[in-house]
């Protein structure tokens, strides 16, 4: 019996997929075995033989089924969502290169701004710089911080010290202790931001990056889950915000959104002082941020 070219053509693809699945399995095992239980807040115990974490521990920390994760390490032919890949990357403490490698092996596109590098033009970066000492950043409708000036980088926490995929205001206000301590009216801010995210979601239903963000928020923050279940919807508006900065103290700033296009997507967010005391303290914060950048 003669085999046609059409019948044999899919074979290289299947072989390539199998090789990639095996590489993915080996990569996950190697990263799992290098993380100690203490690094993720788990007790070591006295009967542990497995180096690093156990499969069931990775599954639990990533909020996926143990059987499913076991199949993944066995190179089974199963589908992996970007939400699960994101959770695994965080559980296994992957750096930017390792995270990109994980998504590539899984045949998926990482939808986070850290991976896709959305275009922030040199002109916009120059505008951010010229606004100093006024804190300013560029955000999208998902609250990802795409770019920021030096003053904003020290306003609520040290943004430079955070991985790019964690630079999201919604995540930070619900999971970052330093950020939370800097927001004077924290509970009100958390509730309003969840309501604004709900309003923005209507135009992005089903998009992987949005699903990934919501899954992470719901798994890491009971407060977000409670606010999200309220199903409140609020539009964007300017208002005076109060912050308690770790370096210069209390700040009263007017929040303004400057939209960068006809759609309510990317925007430049600015915080201008509402009194002379806040203005002087912003000047001091800018000096601190500038000095830190010079040292780096």
C-alpha positions as CSV (number, residue, x, y, z in Angstrom):
1,X,0.0,0.0,0.0
2,X,1.4,3.4,-1.0
3,X,1.3,6.2,1.5
4,X,0.5,9.6,0.0
5,X,2.3,12.8,0.8
6,X,-1.0,14.2,2.2
7,X,-1.2,11.3,4.7
8,X,2.3,11.7,5.9
9,X,2.4,15.5,6.1
10,X,0.9,15.9,9.6
11,X,3.5,13.5,11.2
12,X,6.3,16.1,11.6
13,X,3.7,18.4,13.3
14,X,2.7,15.6,15.7
15,X,6.3,14.7,16.4
16,X,7.1,18.4,17.0
17,X,4.2,18.7,19.4
18,X,5.3,15.6,21.3
19,X,8.9,16.9,21.6
20,X,7.6,20.3,22.8
21,X,5.3,18.6,25.4
22,X,8.2,16.6,26.7
23,X,10.4,19.7,26.9
24,X,7.6,21.4,28.8
25,X,7.3,18.5,31.2
26,X,11.0,18.5,31.9
27,X,11.1,22.2,32.3
28,X,8.3,22.2,34.9
29,X,9.9,19.3,36.8
30,X,13.2,21.1,36.9
31,X,11.7,24.3,38.2
32,X,9.5,22.6,40.7
33,X,12.5,20.7,42.2
34,X,14.5,23.9,42.8
35,X,11.9,25.6,45.0
36,X,11.9,24.8,48.7
37,X,8.6,24.5,50.6
38,X,9.8,27.4,52.9
39,X,10.0,29.7,49.9
40,X,6.3,29.4,49.3
41,X,5.2,29.3,52.9
42,X,4.8,25.5,53.3
43,X,6.3,23.4,56.2
44,X,9.1,21.1,55.1
45,X,8.0,18.2,57.4
46,X,10.2,15.2,58.3
47,X,9.3,12.7,55.7
48,X,9.9,14.7,52.5
49,X,12.0,12.8,49.9
50,X,11.1,14.9,46.9
51,X,13.6,17.7,46.2
52,X,11.8,21.0,46.1
53,X,8.0,21.0,45.9
54,X,5.7,18.0,45.3
55,X,3.4,17.9,42.3
56,X,0.3,18.3,44.5
57,X,1.8,21.3,46.2
58,X,2.4,23.0,42.8
59,X,-1.2,22.2,41.8
60,X,-2.6,23.5,45.1
61,X,-0.6,26.8,44.9
62,X,-1.6,27.3,41.3
63,X,-5.3,26.4,41.9
64,X,-5.3,23.5,39.4
65,X,-6.2,19.9,39.7
66,X,-3.5,17.5,40.9
67,X,-4.4,15.0,38.2
68,X,-4.3,17.6,35.5
69,X,-0.9,18.9,36.6
70,X,0.5,15.4,36.8
71,X,-0.6,14.8,33.2
72,X,1.2,18.0,32.3
73,X,4.4,16.7,33.8
74,X,3.8,13.4,32.0
75,X,3.7,15.2,28.7
76,X,0.1,14.2,28.0
77,X,-1.6,15.9,25.1
78,X,-3.8,18.3,27.0
79,X,-4.8,22.0,26.5
80,X,-3.3,24.6,28.8
81,X,-4.9,28.0,29.2
82,X,-3.0,31.2,29.6
83,X,-4.5,31.7,33.1
84,X,-3.0,28.4,34.2
85,X,0.3,29.2,32.7
86,X,0.4,32.5,34.5
87,X,-0.4,30.8,37.8
88,X,2.3,28.2,37.2
89,X,4.8,30.9,36.4
90,X,4.1,32.7,39.6
91,X,4.1,29.5,41.7
92,X,7.4,28.4,40.3
93,X,8.9,31.9,40.7
94,X,9.9,32.1,37.0
95,X,11.9,35.2,35.9
96,X,11.0,37.0,32.6
97,X,13.1,34.7,30.4
98,X,11.8,31.5,32.1
99,X,8.2,32.8,31.8
100,X,8.6,33.5,28.1
101,X,10.1,30.0,27.7
102,X,7.2,28.4,29.5
103,X,4.6,30.1,27.2
104,X,6.6,29.2,24.1
105,X,6.8,25.5,25.1
106,X,3.1,25.5,25.7
107,X,2.5,27.0,22.3
108,X,0.7,30.0,23.9
109,X,1.1,33.8,23.7
110,X,1.6,35.6,27.0
111,X,-0.9,38.4,27.0
112,X,0.6,40.4,29.8
113,X,2.1,43.9,28.9
114,X,5.4,42.7,30.3
115,X,5.6,40.1,27.5
116,X,3.9,42.0,24.6
117,X,5.7,45.3,25.2
118,X,2.9,47.6,24.1
119,X,4.0,50.6,22.2
120,X,4.6,53.6,24.4
121,X,6.2,56.2,22.1
122,X,9.3,58.2,22.9
123,X,7.1,61.3,22.8
124,X,4.9,59.9,25.6
125,X,7.9,59.0,27.7
126,X,9.3,62.5,27.3
127,X,5.9,63.9,28.4
128,X,6.1,61.7,31.5
129,X,9.6,63.0,32.2
130,X,8.6,66.7,31.6
131,X,5.7,66.4,34.1
132,X,8.1,65.7,37.0
133,X,7.8,66.3,39.9
134,X,4.1,65.6,39.2
135,X,3.6,61.8,39.4
136,X,2.3,60.4,36.1
137,X,2.0,57.1,34.4
138,X,0.3,55.5,31.4
139,X,-2.3,52.8,32.1
140,X,-4.6,50.7,30.0
141,X,-8.3,49.9,30.9
142,X,-7.1,46.8,32.7
143,X,-5.0,49.0,35.1
144,X,-1.7,47.7,33.8
145,X,1.0,50.3,34.3
146,X,2.7,50.6,30.9
147,X,5.1,53.4,31.7
148,X,5.7,55.9,34.5
149,X,8.0,58.7,35.6
150,X,10.3,58.7,38.6
151,X,8.0,60.4,41.0
152,X,5.2,58.0,40.3
153,X,7.6,55.1,40.7
154,X,8.1,56.0,44.4
155,X,4.5,57.3,45.1
156,X,2.9,54.1,46.6
157,X,5.7,51.6,46.4
158,X,9.0,51.0,44.6
159,X,7.7,50.0,41.2
160,X,11.2,49.4,39.8
161,X,11.6,46.6,42.3
162,X,8.5,44.7,41.1
163,X,8.4,42.3,38.1
164,X,6.7,44.0,35.1
165,X,3.8,41.5,35.2
166,X,3.0,42.6,38.7
167,X,2.8,46.3,37.8
168,X,-1.0,46.5,37.8
169,X,-2.9,48.9,40.0
170,X,-5.7,46.5,40.6
171,X,-3.4,43.8,41.8
172,X,-1.3,46.1,43.8
173,X,-4.2,47.7,45.7
174,X,-5.5,44.2,46.6
175,X,-2.2,42.3,47.3
176,X,0.7,44.6,47.9
177,X,1.1,45.6,51.5
178,X,3.2,48.7,50.8
179,X,0.8,49.9,48.2
180,X,-2.2,49.3,50.6
181,X,-0.4,51.2,53.4
182,X,0.0,54.2,51.1
183,X,-3.7,54.6,50.3
184,X,-5.5,56.6,53.0
185,X,-9.0,55.5,52.1
186,X,-8.1,51.9,51.1
187,X,-11.5,50.2,51.4
188,X,-13.3,52.9,49.3
189,X,-10.5,52.8,46.7
190,X,-10.7,49.0,46.4
191,X,-14.5,49.0,46.0
192,X,-14.5,51.8,43.4
193,X,-11.6,50.3,41.4
194,X,-13.4,47.0,41.2
195,X,-16.5,48.8,40.0
196,X,-14.5,50.6,37.3
197,X,-12.9,47.3,36.2
198,X,-16.4,45.8,35.9
199,X,-17.4,48.7,33.7
200,X,-14.3,48.3,31.5
201,X,-14.7,44.6,31.2
202,X,-17.8,44.9,29.0
203,X,-15.7,45.7,26.0
204,X,-13.2,42.9,26.6
205,X,-15.2,39.8,27.5
206,X,-13.4,36.6,26.7
207,X,-10.0,38.2,26.2
208,X,-7.2,36.1,27.7
209,X,-5.4,38.9,29.5
210,X,-8.6,40.0,31.2
211,X,-9.5,36.4,32.2
212,X,-6.0,35.9,33.5
213,X,-6.1,39.1,35.7
214,X,-9.6,38.2,37.1
215,X,-8.5,34.7,37.9
216,X,-5.5,36.0,39.8
217,X,-7.4,38.6,41.7
218,X,-10.1,36.2,42.7
219,X,-7.6,33.6,43.9
220,X,-5.4,36.0,45.8
221,X,-7.8,38.6,47.3
222,X,-10.9,37.8,49.3
223,X,-11.6,41.6,49.4
224,X,-11.7,41.7,45.6
225,X,-14.0,38.7,45.4
226,X,-16.4,40.4,47.8
227,X,-16.4,43.7,45.9
228,X,-16.6,41.9,42.5
229,X,-19.7,40.0,43.6
230,X,-21.4,43.3,44.4
231,X,-21.6,43.8,40.6
232,X,-21.3,47.6,40.9
233,X,-20.4,49.6,37.8
234,X,-18.8,53.0,38.0
235,X,-17.3,55.2,35.3
236,X,-14.0,57.0,35.4
237,X,-13.9,60.5,37.0
238,X,-11.4,62.8,38.5
239,X,-11.2,63.2,42.3
240,X,-8.9,64.2,45.1
241,X,-6.9,61.3,46.5
242,X,-4.9,61.1,49.7
243,X,-1.7,59.0,50.1
244,X,0.6,58.4,53.0
245,X,4.0,58.1,51.3
246,X,6.7,56.2,53.1
247,X,9.3,58.9,52.3
248,X,7.5,62.3,52.6
249,X,4.3,61.7,54.5
250,X,0.7,62.8,53.7
251,X,-0.1,63.9,50.2
252,X,-3.4,65.4,48.8
253,X,-3.4,65.0,45.0
254,X,-5.9,65.6,42.2
255,X,-6.3,62.6,40.1
256,X,-6.8,63.2,36.3
257,X,-7.1,60.8,33.4
258,X,-5.9,62.1,30.0
259,X,-7.2,59.8,27.3
260,X,-4.7,59.0,24.6
261,X,-7.3,58.0,21.9
262,X,-11.0,58.3,21.0
263,X,-11.7,55.0,22.9
264,X,-11.6,54.8,26.7
265,X,-8.5,52.6,26.6
266,X,-4.9,53.8,27.3
267,X,-4.7,57.0,29.3
268,X,-2.1,59.1,31.0
269,X,-2.8,59.4,34.8
270,X,-1.6,62.4,36.6
271,X,-1.6,63.5,40.3
272,X,-1.3,67.2,40.8
273,X,-1.0,68.7,44.3
274,X,-4.0,70.5,45.8
275,X,-2.1,72.4,48.4
276,X,1.3,73.9,48.9
277,X,2.4,71.3,51.5
278,X,1.7,68.5,49.1
279,X,3.6,70.4,46.4
280,X,6.6,70.7,48.6
281,X,6.5,67.1,49.5
282,X,6.2,66.0,45.9
283,X,9.4,68.0,45.2
284,X,11.1,66.1,48.0
285,X,9.8,62.8,46.7
286,X,11.1,63.6,43.2
287,X,14.5,64.4,44.6
288,X,14.5,61.0,46.4
289,X,13.5,59.2,43.3
290,X,16.0,61.0,41.2
291,X,18.8,60.1,43.6
292,X,17.7,56.5,43.7
293,X,17.8,56.4,39.9
294,X,21.3,57.9,39.8
295,X,22.6,55.3,42.3
296,X,21.1,52.5,40.2
